[in-house]
Amino acid sequence: MENKLYVGNLPYAASEEDIKAHFSKAGTVTSVALIVDRATNRAKGFGFVEMSSAEEAQKAINMFNGQDFMGRAITVNVARPREDKPRNFGDRNRDRNGGGGRNRY
């Protein structure tokens, strides 16, 4: 088992320090990454917690999955590897005139 956990349904007010303090009850937290929106710099409501061992990660899942954290029932499970998604660069495959209908000049 991995020792990196996905944590979902986090309250937007939660800080990395809050999350670290909470997960420290299950063992040693080596890192916390709270995901934020680039445009607004607000938390997106999920993040990742890395525990020092797989055993501590499993303990954190058992202790916290579905449990209340700052007023919300959080989801805690093993983090899956990130999937590479094709990037969409403004639909460059469409024609230059916007892609639909007739072009009337």
Backbone bond lengths (Angstrom), bond angles and torsions (degrees), N, CA, C in turn:
res aa  C-N    CA-C-N  psi(-1)  N-CA   C-N-CA  omega(-1)  CA-C   N-CA-C  phi
1 M - - - 1.456 - - 1.525 109.56 -
2 E 1.294 114.07 146.97 1.461 120.87 177.79 1.523 110.63 -78.33
3 N 1.317 116.07 164.21 1.457 119.28 176.98 1.530 112.13 -110.86
4 K 1.345 116.92 8.38 1.457 120.82 175.87 1.522 108.72 -101.00
5 L 1.333 115.53 129.46 1.457 121.23 -174.84 1.520 111.66 -115.48
6 Y 1.324 115.50 143.98 1.455 122.70 169.38 1.523 106.48 -90.73
7 V 1.330 116.53 134.10 1.458 121.42 177.71 1.520 107.28 -125.29
8 G 1.330 116.63 115.29 1.460 121.81 -177.28 1.513 112.49 -114.64
9 N 1.325 114.57 166.83 1.460 124.06 -179.63 1.527 112.05 63.54
10 L 1.329 114.83 33.59 1.462 119.41 178.15 1.522 110.18 -73.53
11 P 1.326 117.46 146.16 1.462 119.74 174.33 1.530 109.39 -65.80
12 Y 1.316 116.66 143.47 1.462 120.31 -178.26 1.525 112.01 -64.54
13 A 1.315 117.31 -22.94 1.467 121.39 -179.37 1.527 112.53 -81.56
14 A 1.319 118.50 -10.21 1.465 121.48 -176.86 1.527 110.22 -68.92
15 S 1.317 115.16 137.48 1.469 120.71 176.50 1.530 108.56 -104.99
16 E 1.330 116.13 167.87 1.454 119.98 177.16 1.531 110.49 -61.26
17 E 1.333 116.72 -34.40 1.467 120.58 178.27 1.533 111.07 -65.91
18 D 1.341 117.05 -40.47 1.471 120.92 177.29 1.526 110.87 -60.87
19 I 1.316 115.27 -44.84 1.468 120.64 -177.88 1.525 110.08 -66.36
20 K 1.327 116.34 -43.55 1.468 120.04 179.73 1.525 110.62 -61.51
21 A 1.323 117.10 -44.47 1.464 120.46 -179.94 1.526 110.66 -61.75
22 H 1.327 117.11 -40.95 1.467 121.21 -179.33 1.531 110.80 -65.79
23 F 1.332 117.33 -48.48 1.461 121.12 -176.34 1.525 112.71 -74.15
24 S 1.313 117.46 -16.59 1.466 120.75 176.89 1.526 111.75 -64.73
25 K 1.322 116.79 -18.14 1.470 120.84 176.98 1.528 111.14 -66.35
26 A 1.344 116.87 -21.04 1.460 121.30 -179.27 1.525 112.22 -98.51
27 G 1.325 117.83 -9.92 1.461 120.77 -178.78 1.512 110.95 151.22
28 T 1.321 115.61 -162.41 1.456 121.96 -177.09 1.521 110.51 -83.56
29 V 1.324 115.93 122.23 1.464 122.24 177.51 1.527 107.49 -91.87
30 T 1.337 116.82 122.49 1.468 119.74 -179.93 1.519 112.28 -91.82
31 S 1.343 117.17 -27.63 1.468 119.27 176.74 1.519 110.74 -161.47
32 V 1.328 114.54 154.45 1.458 122.64 175.16 1.520 106.81 -134.59
33 A 1.322 116.40 131.51 1.461 121.20 176.59 1.525 108.02 -127.97
34 L 1.306 116.32 109.67 1.458 122.74 177.67 1.525 106.98 -93.00
35 I 1.318 117.75 125.28 1.457 121.79 -175.98 1.522 109.27 -84.29
36 V 1.351 115.76 128.80 1.460 121.40 -178.70 1.525 110.43 -121.20
37 D 1.318 115.62 151.34 1.454 122.78 176.84 1.530 108.15 -73.24
38 R 1.318 117.17 129.05 1.470 120.87 -177.99 1.523 112.47 -64.77
39 A 1.306 116.71 -36.25 1.463 120.64 -175.49 1.527 111.93 -74.32
40 T 1.325 117.38 -43.31 1.462 120.64 -174.43 1.523 113.27 -102.88
41 N 1.331 116.84 -13.89 1.467 122.98 -177.24 1.533 111.96 62.56
42 R 1.341 116.70 23.03 1.465 122.26 175.94 1.515 109.64 -98.71
43 A 1.326 115.47 150.70 1.459 120.37 177.16 1.524 109.77 -62.66
44 K 1.333 115.77 144.54 1.463 120.97 179.12 1.521 112.67 -91.23
45 G 1.327 117.83 -4.69 1.456 120.17 177.39 1.511 114.27 94.91
46 F 1.337 117.05 11.43 1.458 119.32 174.68 1.521 109.60 -150.12
47 G 1.316 114.67 165.34 1.455 119.74 -179.77 1.513 110.41 -169.10
48 F 1.323 114.43 -169.94 1.458 120.93 -177.37 1.522 109.36 -132.66
49 V 1.326 114.89 139.63 1.456 122.25 178.09 1.520 106.75 -124.21
50 E 1.315 116.17 130.95 1.461 120.25 176.37 1.520 108.55 -110.20
51 M 1.311 114.90 123.81 1.459 121.86 178.59 1.531 108.22 -95.75
52 S 1.324 116.79 163.36 1.464 119.73 -175.40 1.529 113.55 -75.26
53 S 1.331 118.13 -17.51 1.468 120.36 178.54 1.522 109.94 -148.74
54 A 1.311 114.82 162.52 1.461 120.74 177.54 1.527 110.81 -65.17
55 E 1.314 116.97 -33.95 1.465 120.71 179.46 1.527 110.69 -65.38
56 E 1.340 116.29 -41.82 1.463 119.97 178.36 1.524 110.74 -68.44
57 A 1.322 116.78 -34.59 1.468 120.14 177.36 1.526 110.05 -63.89
58 Q 1.319 117.00 -44.14 1.461 120.38 178.68 1.525 110.65 -64.65
59 K 1.322 116.62 -37.97 1.465 120.59 177.55 1.530 110.18 -62.90
60 A 1.338 117.12 -41.17 1.468 121.28 178.65 1.522 110.71 -63.94
61 I 1.326 117.67 -40.86 1.466 120.88 177.60 1.527 109.34 -60.96
62 N 1.321 115.78 -47.57 1.475 120.41 -178.64 1.527 111.54 -63.25
63 M 1.322 117.09 -37.40 1.469 120.82 -176.61 1.522 113.20 -78.21
64 F 1.338 117.40 -38.06 1.458 119.98 -165.71 1.527 116.37 -112.36
65 N 1.325 119.67 -20.10 1.461 119.96 -177.77 1.528 110.35 -62.22
66 G 1.326 116.36 122.11 1.458 121.95 179.88 1.517 113.93 83.37
67 Q 1.321 117.19 -1.74 1.462 121.17 -177.31 1.530 111.17 -92.07
68 D 1.317 115.58 161.08 1.457 122.10 -179.13 1.522 111.71 -74.60
69 F 1.335 115.45 133.14 1.454 122.69 172.22 1.522 107.08 -137.82
70 M 1.310 116.71 110.06 1.458 122.91 179.97 1.533 111.87 55.23
71 G 1.337 115.82 39.14 1.453 120.68 175.85 1.515 116.56 89.78
72 R 1.336 118.27 4.35 1.465 121.04 178.50 1.516 110.37 -131.18
73 A 1.324 116.04 143.80 1.468 121.30 176.32 1.524 107.69 -81.18
74 I 1.325 117.18 111.12 1.461 120.49 -175.53 1.526 111.64 -87.65
75 T 1.312 114.65 156.34 1.453 123.19 174.75 1.520 107.25 -105.07
76 V 1.325 116.23 129.36 1.465 120.79 178.96 1.515 107.97 -132.06
77 N 1.331 116.19 121.95 1.454 120.55 174.60 1.525 109.80 -153.21
78 V 1.318 115.94 174.60 1.460 121.01 -179.29 1.518 108.76 -65.55
79 A 1.329 115.74 132.90 1.462 120.73 179.60 1.524 109.78 -72.03
80 R 1.319 115.70 134.21 1.463 121.04 176.04 1.516 108.59 -90.68
81 P 1.333 117.30 154.80 1.461 119.19 176.99 1.529 110.62 -61.96
82 R 1.300 115.38 146.90 1.458 120.46 -179.56 1.518 110.10 -68.46
83 E 1.335 115.47 134.20 1.457 120.50 178.25 1.509 109.12 -89.14
84 D 1.339 115.49 135.14 1.454 119.24 175.98 1.513 108.67 -79.15
85 K 1.319 115.38 122.25 1.453 120.86 178.99 1.515 108.55 -105.98
86 P 1.333 117.08 143.64 1.464 117.83 175.91 1.522 110.04 -64.45
87 R 1.283 115.54 138.08 1.460 119.72 179.98 1.517 110.56 -81.26
88 N 1.301 115.47 145.86 1.449 122.23 179.36 1.529 107.66 -108.37
89 F 1.295 116.30 105.18 1.458 120.55 -178.63 1.523 110.24 -96.86
90 G 1.311 116.12 62.68 1.457 120.52 176.45 1.508 113.99 69.17
91 D 1.320 117.54 30.67 1.475 121.52 178.63 1.512 111.64 52.45
92 R 1.299 116.88 58.87 1.474 120.68 179.64 1.519 112.76 -67.09
93 N 1.319 116.93 -12.31 1.455 119.11 179.21 1.528 111.87 -77.56
94 R 1.312 117.82 -17.53 1.462 120.14 177.12 1.515 108.79 -74.41
95 D 1.306 115.56 161.19 1.457 117.02 179.03 1.527 110.18 -70.51
96 R 1.284 117.04 167.38 1.460 121.65 -172.78 1.523 113.59 -72.10
97 N 1.299 118.81 -11.01 1.461 120.64 -177.05 1.523 112.52 -97.33
98 G 1.294 117.97 19.72 1.459 120.49 175.06 1.499 114.46 97.24
99 G 1.281 119.31 -4.63 1.441 121.58 171.25 1.486 117.27 83.77
100 G 1.160 132.02 -11.65 1.444 122.05 -178.51 1.501 111.04 -142.14
101 G 1.283 115.86 156.89 1.456 120.26 176.18 1.519 113.19 70.84
102 R 1.307 113.72 -174.81 1.468 119.64 -178.77 1.519 110.21 -91.22
103 N 1.281 113.72 151.94 1.463 119.19 175.21 1.514 108.39 -97.85
104 R 1.294 117.39 116.52 1.451 120.90 -179.37 1.510 108.57 -114.25
105 Y 1.299 114.16 123.50 1.467 118.08 -178.05 1.494 110.71 -108.11
